[in-house]
């Protein structure tokens, strides 16, 4: 049986569950229309549904195109934002805005933003970040990256 998003949230450690739920809801409430919340790659993901982008994800064409994932890892909460990986100006904006919202050092990889302290998640900044790319923007950016490969 496949895990549902609500089941995933209930399995998050109790000391981080409320923060994770708020992170998930912040993304869900601030994404432009057209993205869909699904379980993908063992975590909640916001994807471009196949009804909008039938090509799917190039690595697994039967899968919808991923955009943002949220996960509760052993030592942190994670937000995976493919747009900051694919669009340098969005990454630059986020990196420059982060210190205006947080006193802690930014902890991130190519597309992953990690929050070690569940009590210190910049929800307003995340809300603004996820609102910056529409479905059409993401598809255009994604296809440009594919042509480079």
Residue, then its C-alpha position, 0 to 999 in steps of 0.5 A: x500500500x502506498x503511503x499518503x501525504x497525511x500518513x507521512x506527516x503523522x510519521x514525522x517525529x513529534x517534536x518536528x511534526x507541527x513545523x513540518x506540517x506548517x512547512x508543507x502547508x506554506x508551500x501548498x498555500x503559496x504555490x501558483x495554481x496548477x501544481x499538484x501535491x503527491x507522494x513521489x520519491x518517498x516524500x510529499x512533492x508538488x509536481x506538474x501533473x501529466x494532464x498539464x505536462x504529458x512528457x513527465x520527468x525525463x528520468x522517469x517519463x511515467x512520473x509527473x514533473x517534480x518541482x518542490x519536495x518537502x521531507x523530514x529527515x533524521x536531523x532536519x526538515x528539507x525543502x527541495x526546490x528544483x527552481x533554485x537549482x535550475x534558475x541561478x537568479x532565483x537562487x541568488x535572490x534566495x541567498x540574498x534574502x535569507x539573512x533578512x529572515x534568519x540569524x542562522x547560517x544558510x544550510x543548503x545543497x544544489x536544490x535542498x534547503x535544510x532547517x536543523x532547528x524546527x523552531x526556526x523555519x522562515x515560513x514567510x521567506x519560503x512562501x515568497x520563494x514558492x510563489x515566484x515560479x508558475x507551472x509555465x515558468x517551471x516547464x520553460x526552465x526545465x525544458x531549457x535545462x534539458x536542451x543544455x544536457 
